[in-house]
Structure formats: C-alpha cells, structure tokens
C-alpha cells in the first residue's frame, strides 16, 4: 500500500473521522432528526434531537452494551404530540425504563396518555402520568417501540 505524502495527506483520513463523528452525534433521516448512544448495564439517558422525548434506562435494565437511537417521525394520530421510533425496536428491559415527553402543546387537554405501538396497533401505556407544573408526560416501558403522546 502506497502512503500519501504532501500537505493533503491527512485530509482523507480527517474526512473519514469527521463522517464517523457526525454519524455518532445523530443524523437526519427521511422524517426528522435522530440521536443515538450506547447504553449498558450502568444505565443512561437518551434525548431526541428535538429535545422533547427522553428515555431514561435504569442500572441493570440491560445486561450488555446496546446502541439505542431515537428517531423523530411524522405521525398521524388524532391529538398526537409527536411520534418517536426508539431502536432497536423490540429490545426488552429487565427493569422498566421511563419514557418522558415535554408536552406543553397538550397541556390544554383534559387528559393525555402515552401510547406505544404493539402487535395490534397503538396501545395506551397503563401508568401514564401527567405533571402539569413541569408540563411532562411520563410512562414506564419494558421494551423499545414507537411512542407518542395523545389526548384521551
């Protein structure tokens, strides 16, 4: 293999490293922006690039390091706040994670619920909680899926 010499020798390597850095920070997809991080047995938190959806994974919920990503999507639910695909879809936790959505745009609704895509379509998450002071909707999740918040 021939080594490059001269003032531009490191440019191609630098461009490759820059590309990997951009990919690791989140790249736009067809419907919006995405964010990703590797989370392991120590737990961690991942926030969508729009800053509205957060997934908090507690310690010991995962047995190994997993790359988890959040993709903001266009959504067609009635009264929806936004849709997010959290990958890898179907990944399960041994301890519940907390999904949170900053729902200032839904605070005029009498009640809201967080929903997840299941095998039979969207289903409400049983322990959805609305904090009107913080304007945040939270729910426990045991697996990764598509999530949204909507008025009941």
C-alpha positions, 0 to 999 in steps of 0.5 A, a space after each residue: 500500500 502506497 502512503 500519501 505524502 504532501 500537505 493533503 495527506 491527512 485530509 482523507 483520513 480527517 474526512 473519514 473521522 469527521 463522517 464517523 463523528 457526525 454519524 455518532 452525534 445523530 443524523 437526519 433521516 427521511 422524517 426528522 432528526 435522530 440521536 443515538 448512544 450506547 447504553 449498558 448495564 450502568 444505565 443512561 439517558 437518551 434525548 431526541 434531537 428535538 429535545 422533547 422525548 427522553 428515555 431514561 434506562 435504569 442500572 441493570 435494565 440491560 445486561 450488555 452494551 446496546 446502541 439505542 437511537 431515537 428517531 423523530 417521525 411524522 405521525 398521524 394520530 388524532 391529538 398526537 404530540 409527536 411520534 418517536 421510533 426508539 431502536 432497536 425496536 423490540 429490545 426488552 428491559 429487565 427493569 422498566 425504563 421511563 419514557 418522558 415527553 415535554 408536552 406543553 402543546 397538550 397541556 390544554 387537554 383534559 387528559 393525555 396518555 402515552 401510547 406505544 405501538 404493539 402487535 395490534 396497533 397503538 396501545 395506551 401505556 397503563 401508568 401514564 402520568 401527567 405533571 402539569 407544573 413541569 408540563 411532562 408526560 411520563 410512562 414506564 416501558 419494558 421494551 423499545 417501540 414507537 411512542 407518542 403522546 395523545 389526548 384521551 
